[in-house]
Amino acid sequence: MKGGIDVGENKDSLRHKAKGAKDKAVGEMKDSYGDAADDKKKKAEGKTQKAKGHGHDAVGEAKEDRD
C-alpha cells in the first residue's frame, strides 16, 4: 500500500484517470482562453484535449472494472 491507496492492480487504471483529469483541466483552460481571446484555434485545441481526457477516463474505468 502506498500513500493509503492500494495501487497494486489498479495502478494502470489510476494512471489513466490522472491523465484524464489533467487533460480535461488543461483543455478547459484552453477552451476558456479561446473564448476570452476570440481564438478559434485555441478553443478547438481545448475541446480536443477535453475529449482526450474523457477518453483516458473511460479507459481507466474499463481497466478498473476488468480487475
C-alpha positions in Angstrom: 0.0 0.0 0.0 1.4 3.4 -1.0 0.1 6.6 0.5 -3.0 4.9 1.8 -4.1 3.8 -1.6 -3.7 0.2 -2.8 -2.1 0.8 -6.2 -1.3 -2.8 -7.0 -3.7 -4.0 -9.6 -5.3 -0.6 -10.2 -2.1 1.3 -11.0 -2.8 1.4 -14.7 -6.4 2.5 -14.0 -5.3 5.3 -11.7 -2.7 6.4 -14.3 -5.3 6.8 -17.0 -7.7 8.6 -14.6 -4.9 11.0 -13.6 -4.1 11.7 -17.3 -7.8 12.2 -17.9 -8.1 14.8 -15.1 -5.0 16.7 -16.4 -6.2 16.7 -20.0 -9.7 17.9 -19.0 -8.3 20.7 -16.8 -5.8 21.9 -19.4 -8.4 21.6 -22.1 -10.9 23.7 -20.1 -8.2 26.4 -19.7 -7.5 26.4 -23.4 -11.2 26.5 -24.2 -11.8 29.4 -21.8 -8.8 31.3 -23.2 -10.1 30.7 -26.7 -13.4 32.2 -25.7 -11.9 35.2 -24.0 -9.3 36.0 -26.7 -11.7 35.0 -29.6 -9.1 32.5 -30.7 -10.9 29.7 -32.5 -7.8 27.6 -32.9 -7.1 27.6 -29.1 -10.8 26.9 -28.4 -10.6 23.9 -30.8 -7.4 22.6 -29.1 -9.2 22.9 -25.7 -12.2 20.9 -26.9 -9.9 18.2 -28.4 -7.9 17.9 -25.2 -11.0 17.7 -23.1 -12.2 14.8 -25.3 -8.9 13.1 -24.9 -9.3 13.4 -21.2 -12.7 11.8 -21.3 -11.1 9.0 -23.3 -8.5 8.4 -20.7 -11.2 8.3 -18.0 -13.1 5.7 -20.0 -10.0 3.5 -20.4 -9.3 3.9 -16.7 -12.8 2.9 -15.8 -12.7 -0.1 -18.1 -9.4 -1.3 -16.6 -10.8 -0.9 -13.1 -14.0 -2.8 -14.0 -11.8 -5.6 -15.5 -9.9 -6.1 -12.3 
